[in-house]
């Protein structure tokens, strides 16, 4: 359960930590040769026979852990991925086991986040701004950081979170 006295940093997976490169740009990192995509790796989080392929940037895990540590915050999944799959994805980028906010199939994601995190301050990285609708009703502090699913999470997004959380970059 979320520690209501500490800020929460919420992470979506698809479009944020797993950009939709191929679908939106036609690129296939790291094989496309683009300088911007050199750090990205293609993985199968469930093993060699897994039809699910994801793009991961191994630098994200350490950057997000550092952000959470500096802010005294807790990292949490705010994704429709099932708990087991979210943990496998997190392992690919070096994140610890993290709490997964339960989101029912018929539930608006923002409403689920609001209900689960209240009254903790929240920074939420997501690629679907319409998911934020339920968050607008929050009476507690929150920062919604919209991530372009064609690029995924960037250092600029992390800097926005640092600014809002009041922590400086080292």
N, C-alpha and C positions, 0 to 999 in steps of 0.2 A: 504494500500500500504506500502511496505517496506520503512523504514526510511533509506535512502542510507548512512547516516552519522554514523550509528551504526552497529556493527556486527550483523549477523543473525545466529541463531542456528536452523538448519533445522532437523526435525524429520520425519522419516518414521514410519509407524505403524507395518505392518506385518513383522515379522522377527527381528524387533528392539525392539519395546515396547510390541509386541504380538509375542513372540517366537513360533517357529513351533515345540514345544516339542514333541507332540504326533506323528506328521508326520516324524520327523527326528530322534527321539531317543526312541520313544515308551513310554516315561514317561508321566504321567498325574498329574502334580502338582495341589494342594499340597498333593494329596493322594498317590503319589508314595513313600513317606517316605524318599526321598533324602534330605540330609542336605542343598544342594545347592538350593533346590526348596521350602524350607519352607515359604519364603516370598511371593511366587506367589499365586494368587487367580484366580479361573475360574469365569468369569462373562458373562452375556448376556446384552450388553450395550443398547439394544433396549427394554428390559423388559422380563418378564417371558416367553412369547410366541415366543420370537426371536430365530430362528434356529441358528443364529450366536453366537458362543461361542469363547471368547477370554481369554487369560491368561494375567493378569495384576500384576504388582508389585507396590503396593501403595507407596513404597519408591522412585520410579522414579520421581514422580511429584515434591516433595520438593527438590530433588537433582538437577533437571533440572531448577527449578525456582531459586534456589540459584546460580547455574552456570550463568544464565542469569543476575541476579541482580549484582553479583560480576563483571561481564564483561561489564555491561552496554549494554547488547545485547537484542535482541528481539527473542522470540521463535516463530517458524513458522512450519506449517505442510508442508512437501514435500512428499506427499503420494497420491496414486490414490483413496483413500477413498473419498467419497463425503463429502462436508463440514459438513453437519448435523451429519454424522456418526463420523467424526473426532472429532467434539466437544463432542459428547457423550463419545467417548473413552477417551478423555482428562479429562473429568469430573471423570471418574473411577479412575484416578491416581492423581487427585488434580491439574490438569493444568488449567490455565485460558482459556477463549475463545481466540483462536489464529488465526491469518491469515492463510489461506490455499492457497498455490501456485497453480494456475490453471494449470492443465496438461491435454491437450486434449488426447482423446483415441489413436489417431494416432501419438502423439508427443513423442519424446524421452525425458525421464524425466530430464536428465542432461541439455538438451537444454532449457527446460522450466525453470529450476532453474536459469540457467545462464541469460536468458532474464529477468526474474522477479527480480533478486537480484542485478544485476550490478548497481553500482560499490561497493556495501557493502561487507566487509569481511564476509566470510561464513564458518561455521563449519557445516558439514552435516553428520548425522548418518544414514547409509543405509546398508542393507544386500545384495544388488545386485551390486557388483563392476562394472558390465557392464553398469549400469545406470550412472556411473561417466564419461563416454566417452565425453559427451557434456561439462562437467565441465573442461576437459583438455584444452579446447579452451579459458577458462576464462583468461582475462588479469588482473584481480584483485585478491587479496589475498583469498585463500580458503584452507580448510583442509578437506579432505575426510576421514571419519573414518568408515572403513568396520566392520560391526557387524556380527558375526556368527549367522545365524538364529536358530541354535540349542540351543544357550544359551541366545540370546537377549542382550540387553544393560547391561553392567557391570560397576562397579566403575572404572575399568581400562580405559574404553572408555571415561568416563567423565573426568578422569585425563588427558588423551590425549588432550581433548578439552581445559581444564584449562591451560595446558602447552602452547598450541598454542595461546590461547587468552591472555596469560601473566598474569593470575590470580592465586593466591595461594589458596590452600585448607585451611580452618580454622580448 
